[in-house]
Amino acid sequence: MRRSIDGGNMSAPRDKFGRPIVVVTGMGVVTSLGAGKKDNWTRLTAGESGIRTVTRFPIDGLKSTMAGTVDFVSVDPVSSTGLTEQLAKLATEEALEQAAIGGKADFPGPLFLAVAPVEVEWPQRLELGRAIGKTDFGYEDMLRVSGGGRFSAFHHRFMFGSVASHLAETYGTKGSPISLSTACASGATAIQLGVEAIRRGDADAALCVATDGSVNPEALVRFSLLSALSTQNDPPQAASKPFSKNRDGFVMAEGAGAMVLESYESAMARGARILGVVAGCGELTDSFHRTRSSPDGKPIIGCMRKTLADAGLEPEQIDHINAHGTATPENDKMEYNTTAVVFGDHLPKIPVSSNKSMVGHTISAAGAVEAVFSLLTLEHQRIPPTINYEVPDPAILFDVVANQARDARVTAVMSNSFGFGGQNASLILTREPA
Amino acid sequence: MTEPTAPGAKEVWITGIGIVSSLGEGLDAHWDALNQKRINVDDKRFAPYIVHPLAPVSFDAQIPKKGDQRQMEAWQRIGTYAAGLALDSAGVKGNQEILGRMDMIVAAGGGERDIAVDLAIMNADAKGNSSPAFLNERLMNDLRPTLFLAQLSNLLAGNIAIVHGVSGTSRTFMGEEAASIDAARIALARIESGQSEIALVGAAHNGERPDLLILYEFGDFNLTEKYAPVWQRDDKGGFALGSAGCFLVMESREHAEARGAKPYARLTKVVADLAQRKQAGAVTKSLEALWPKLGVTGDTGNLITGATGVGPVTSEEKEFLRQHPGFAVRATGTMFGHTLETQFPLGLALAALSLSRGALFPPNDPTGLEVEKPGVPDQIVVLGAGHWQGEGMALVEAIK
């Protein structure tokens, strides 16, 4: 399907499969380390942690009491969905400003938004309960006071499409905005959908955003009940220990990542600065179990191989892996075993790092936050460390970038995301179009 | 945003349909129910609210392991069941070679609450005897660990992967009615362009949930007191939540022919937009703007709508329909209730079913907006306008 422009005199820039090359022309990021690429990169490469003891709500009775909360952003009325939206806006504005694309509130392409599933939250539920005006009430009593317009704002706030709708209106994205969830792989999926739309020729540009502001009591409890969270609460900065023998779970965190994707042709035509290339995306579902990976690792291995094939690269051409690296006992072991199969003898030559050691696990946002960090790694030729790496797990033989950032020649980064529900997604990011 | 279909775009066939709803399960049961104008509503269980309850279903038939069923809440069981019916209907059930590379886009809301736990916490709070630690302690002690997995939006897809082995790509779109319009739109675009060969697309909704009634009551969207067909609801209107699961198998014509699959219909086009509904008439305008992009060939035809019955969107949709008087209209909300994410796949399924049976099902509307349409349909438009946002349409065509 190679198409030519200018009456066939000149070929549009295409990848080796004849598809439009997809480049990144704008990026934005917010995490517990700060707002913006500059602050995040400085603190990330300095090995600082954004994890702290939760102060937003009482932590009495919780097993895990720390998180990578974004405390410098607040929303009124308080809700995780409201914070999620605000974080998305901060990241999007930074990305749009850098890309300098379209007019104000006139982004020339679709929106793909990775966002946590939305539901009515406890502050609002309790507000409703108090409005009933009696005790020992049931759902019928709640229903009786719910209508009449008094709580109409709750309807809009807690619709699944609300965050995307507000972003679409604010930034003038085109068409029907897509909200998606592939659990902890959501951020990577949002980028993948944007890449696919540009490769199809459906759009010249796409806004891909991933956001998560959902550190609230019930979310912490839910992950806690699945034994997924670290309980090494003291000191909180040391809780997230990817690849360490004494790792005991992930640390919940908040953040957002945004990317403006464009076809190389369209970016060149408007003279945009190209920050990097999304060279490949891949995805393969695990049908083994709701929360655990297939013991043979085949779906993860297949996912990484599909991504390499999509990018047209050999394993030897990858020179850094931005790992999913959640610090759960199961993930890190499985990630090592599968990566070892895919990269074989080349693996010892690949420095591996997990940003989650510092920013925690930003869940729905993680794939995009880590894609932004991967591109910053390519730009600065410097790999952020995996902190808290004091007791290496002898079963995980990665070349972990331990505790201190490392300068390195980096031309192609693989960024991995794996989630509940058998969701596996990988991206390959490069500096220059191949 | 929708571009003209690109040269070389692959033709996309609907080769599998799975439906389970308040009217029963499977294609024959639904075809019979529609022709008999059957409606199944329950106005007692959640009175004064009205719901279309799921017909009795033996989940074992599609979800053989009880352990799997226990790991799901009702919406996931409904969806996993309907997905199994669709795979059966496409003749790919158990075909691991195909299922292993089958792409999946599920449009999902979220899962059920533990109502007893919620009520206990709210009552304690309203009595003023909740300490700061109270919420944490109750949640830690009372929430079932597995409930989370039954609430997560992407775990319907996860369960379909586990139970049926659909394990190519897996994407879950959220955002009420628009989510499934986009699911169909993206699946079609991916197959047309060669990014995918075969896909499972659909949604599920459990309408028998008090927490959902509350959510929609916040916006005064629920139909109360007395059931009425969609077009007969008064200006205030309202929807009656319905339980339903609906999945479609879509594939490229080449892929279907190579495996000898029989198509129900061709999916030619899906278009969607999101109007900021701040001014009266925004929905009518949005639908009018989408119409010419569909590729409808004449001034007469057939149209199946998921009209919710709530104001003002349904009156604005009526205004749009008045501009196209040659189209025989059927509103699925009358028979199925409002099934949110499931409404659009249900429209696609009934369009494909009608085309494959060579007839549009009869009207079910005392107001006269829906009229008899004799003859064999060759095109059916499927329309969806969400109760608060999102508009879309599809064109489904007969394969002769």
Contacts between the chains, C-beta under 8 A, distances in Angstrom:
chain1	res1	chain2	res2	distance
A	1	B	6	8.0
A	1	B	8	6.0
A	1	B	194	7.8
A	58	B	132	3.7
A	58	B	133	5.8
A	58	B	135	7.8
A	58	B	136	6.6
A	59	B	136	7.3
A	60	B	131	7.7
A	60	B	132	6.0
A	60	B	133	3.2
A	60	B	136	5.9
A	60	B	137	7.4
A	61	B	133	4.6
A	61	B	136	4.0
A	61	B	137	4.1
A	61	B	140	5.8
A	62	B	136	5.2
A	62	B	140	7.0
A	63	B	140	7.4
A	110	B	1	6.1
A	115	B	174	7.3
A	117	B	110	4.8
A	117	B	151	7.3
A	117	B	152	6.2
A	117	B	153	4.2
A	117	B	174	6.6
A	118	B	110	7.1
A	118	B	174	7.5
A	119	B	110	5.4
A	119	B	113	8.0
A	119	B	151	7.5
A	120	B	211	7.4
A	120	B	214	7.6
A	120	B	215	6.4
A	122	B	135	6.3
A	125	B	118	6.8
A	125	B	122	6.4
A	126	B	121	8.0
A	126	B	122	6.3
A	126	B	125	5.1
A	128	B	122	7.7
A	128	B	214	7.6
A	129	B	122	3.6
A	129	B	123	7.2
A	129	B	125	5.9
A	129	B	126	4.9
A	130	B	125	7.1
A	130	B	126	5.6
A	132	B	126	6.7
A	134	B	126	7.8
A	135	B	123	6.0
A	135	B	126	5.5
A	135	B	127	5.0
A	136	B	123	6.2
A	137	B	119	7.6
A	137	B	122	7.6
A	137	B	123	6.5
A	137	B	126	7.2
A	138	B	119	6.5
A	139	B	115	6.4
A	139	B	119	7.0
A	139	B	210	4.2
A	139	B	211	7.9
A	139	B	214	7.2
A	142	B	122	7.9
A	142	B	210	7.9
A	142	B	214	5.7
A	143	B	49	7.4
A	143	B	210	7.1
A	143	B	213	6.0
A	143	B	214	5.8
A	143	B	217	5.7
A	146	B	214	5.0
A	146	B	217	3.9
A	146	B	218	5.5
A	147	B	217	4.6
A	147	B	218	7.3
A	147	B	220	4.9
A	147	B	222	7.7
A	148	B	220	7.0
A	149	B	220	6.9
A	151	B	218	4.5
A	152	B	218	5.9
A	152	B	219	5.5
A	152	B	220	7.4
A	153	B	218	8.0
A	154	B	215	7.7
A	154	B	218	4.5
A	155	B	215	6.6
A	155	B	216	7.1
A	155	B	218	3.9
A	155	B	219	3.6
A	155	B	221	7.7
A	155	B	388	7.4
A	156	B	219	7.5
A	156	B	388	7.2
A	158	B	215	6.4
A	158	B	218	7.9
A	159	B	175	7.5
A	159	B	176	5.9
A	159	B	388	6.5
A	159	B	389	7.9
A	160	B	109	6.2
A	160	B	110	7.3
A	160	B	153	7.5
A	160	B	174	3.9
A	160	B	175	4.9
A	160	B	176	6.0
A	160	B	179	7.1
A	161	B	174	6.9
A	161	B	175	3.0
A	161	B	176	5.5
A	161	B	178	6.0
A	161	B	179	7.2
A	161	B	389	6.2
A	161	B	390	6.8
A	164	B	175	6.3
A	165	B	175	7.9
A	165	B	274	6.6
A	165	B	389	5.7
A	168	B	274	6.0
A	169	B	276	5.5
A	174	B	1	4.9
A	175	B	1	3.2
A	175	B	2	7.5
A	175	B	272	6.7
A	175	B	273	6.1
A	175	B	274	7.5
A	176	B	1	7.8
A	176	B	178	5.7
A	176	B	181	6.8
A	176	B	182	5.4
A	176	B	185	7.5
A	176	B	272	3.8
A	176	B	273	5.7
A	176	B	274	5.0
A	176	B	390	6.4
A	176	B	392	6.8
A	177	B	175	7.8
A	177	B	274	6.2
A	178	B	173	5.9
A	178	B	175	7.5
A	178	B	182	5.1
A	178	B	186	7.3
A	179	B	173	6.6
A	179	B	174	4.6
A	179	B	175	4.5
A	179	B	179	7.1
A	180	B	171	6.1
A	180	B	172	6.3
A	180	B	173	5.3
A	180	B	174	6.7
A	181	B	108	7.8
A	181	B	152	7.7
A	181	B	153	4.8
A	181	B	154	4.9
A	181	B	172	5.0
A	181	B	174	5.9
A	182	B	154	5.5
A	182	B	170	6.8
A	182	B	171	6.1
A	182	B	172	6.2
A	183	B	152	6.7
A	183	B	154	5.2
A	189	B	171	6.0
A	193	B	171	7.6
A	193	B	186	7.3
A	196	B	190	6.8
A	196	B	195	5.9
A	197	B	189	7.9
A	199	B	193	7.8
A	199	B	195	7.5
A	200	B	6	7.7
A	200	B	189	6.0
A	200	B	190	7.8
A	200	B	193	4.5
A	200	B	195	6.9
A	201	B	3	7.0
A	201	B	6	6.4
A	201	B	193	8.0
A	202	B	1	7.2
A	202	B	3	6.0
A	202	B	189	6.3
A	203	B	1	7.1
A	217	B	135	5.6
A	217	B	136	5.5
A	217	B	139	6.4
A	218	B	139	5.7
A	218	B	143	7.8
A	221	B	136	6.9
A	221	B	139	4.3
A	221	B	140	5.5
A	221	B	143	6.2
A	222	B	143	7.0
A	222	B	147	7.9
A	222	B	148	4.1
A	223	B	148	7.7
A	224	B	140	7.1
A	225	B	140	7.4
A	225	B	143	6.1
A	225	B	144	7.9
A	225	B	145	4.0
A	225	B	148	6.9
A	226	B	145	5.8
A	226	B	148	6.4
A	226	B	149	7.9
A	283	B	169	4.4
A	283	B	170	7.4
A	284	B	167	7.2
A	284	B	168	7.4
A	284	B	169	7.4
A	285	B	104	7.4
A	285	B	157	7.9
A	285	B	161	5.1
A	285	B	166	7.4
A	285	B	167	4.0
A	285	B	168	6.6
A	285	B	169	6.7
A	285	B	170	4.2
A	286	B	161	7.3
A	286	B	167	7.1
A	287	B	161	4.0
A	287	B	162	5.3
A	287	B	165	5.4
A	287	B	166	7.4
A	287	B	167	4.4
A	288	B	162	7.3
A	289	B	162	7.0
A	290	B	71	6.4
A	290	B	149	5.1
A	290	B	155	6.5
A	290	B	158	5.7
A	290	B	159	7.5
A	290	B	162	6.8
A	291	B	149	7.0
A	299	B	167	7.1
A	419	B	154	7.4
A	420	B	149	7.1
A	420	B	152	6.6
A	420	B	154	7.4
A	420	B	155	7.1
A	420	B	158	7.0
A	421	B	152	6.8
A	421	B	154	4.6
A	421	B	155	5.0
A	421	B	157	6.3
A	421	B	158	3.0
A	421	B	161	7.5
A	421	B	170	7.4
A	422	B	158	5.6
A	422	B	161	5.2
A	422	B	162	7.4
A	422	B	167	7.2
A	422	B	170	6.9
A	423	B	154	6.5
A	423	B	158	7.7
A	423	B	170	6.2
